[in-house]
Amino acid sequence: MGNFQTPALAAVCVFIAACSLHPSVTFLATGDQGNVIGLTDDVGDCTAPRRVAYLTALDGTSLRGCWERDHSQIVVRFKDLEDRRVPVGEFRQTELGGYLNVSLN
């Protein structure tokens, strides 16, 4: 039975990684009230050129929205919230973003 569990567990882990429901965050910024804004390079449900963004609060709640660059700012839109405007310089590339060589252009 122990021999079956290891390959099965490995297969499940690979399956979950391959079928991730959330795009990978490539840039992060700390917003107002300690919220963290994560940007991805995935279009998802957003209308191009907008891409998927996440807003994570200190209490662990998370919202999904869309972002786009507007000159020197990133504009993030979340349903039922005011648009968030964050200077491009506030965002820091994640390790994955560096590996993928993505930019905020």
N, C-alpha and C positions, 0 to 999 in steps of 0.2 A: 504494500500500500504506500509506503514512503517513497518508492521509486516512481510511482504514478503522480504523486502530488507535486514534485519539483518540476517536471515538464509541463504539467497542467498549469501551474502557477506562472511559469515563464510565458506560456502561450497566452494566458489572460492578460499579463502585463503588456506584451507586445500588441495585442489586439486593442487594449485601451489606449495605448500611446498612438497607434495608427489611426484610431477613430476619435481623437480628441474633439470634444464639442466646442472648445474655446480656442480661437486663434492665439498665436503666441505674441506676447507683449514685447515690443522692440524698444519702446521709450517709456520712461516714467517721470512724473513730476508730482511734488507734494503741493496740493491745492489749499484752498482756504479751509480752516477748521481741521487741519490734519488729514483731509481726504487725499487719496492717491489717485492720480489719473494715469491710466495705462493706455498707450496707443499701440495699435497693431498695423500690419500692412495688408490685412484682409479686408475685402470689400463687404462680404457678408450680405446683410439686408440693406446696407447703405447704398445710396445712389452715387455712382462714380462721379467725381473723383474722391468723394468721402470714403472713409474707412472706419472700421470698428474701433470703438474706444470703450474703456471700462472706468467707472468711478467706484472706488472702494472706500467706505467710511470706516472710522475707528471701531464701530460696533460690529464690523464684519459684513454689513450689507453691501451688495454690489449692484450697480446699474450698468446696462449696456446702452451705448449710444453711437454717434457717428462724429468723426472729426475731419477737418480739412485745414490746410494752411491758408491764412489770409495775410499776406505780406510778412511782417515780423511776428505774427501771432498764430497760435493754433486755436481754432474755434471748435469747441466740443458741444454737441447738442444731445441732451438727454430728454426723454419724454417727460413732460410736466415740470421741467426745471428751466430756469433761465439759462441762456447760452453761457458757457464758460469761455473766457478769453485768457489765454496764458501765453506770455512771451516765449518764443521758440527757445531762448537761452535757458529757460527754467527746466527744460526736459533733459534727462540724462539717458544715454543709450544703455540698454541692458546688455548683458553678455551675449545673449542670442542676437540682438540687433547688430552688435559688432561682428559676430561670426557671419551673419548674413550680409553684412556691409550695406545696410539700409540707411537712408537719410530722411530728414523731414521735408525734403523738397517736393 
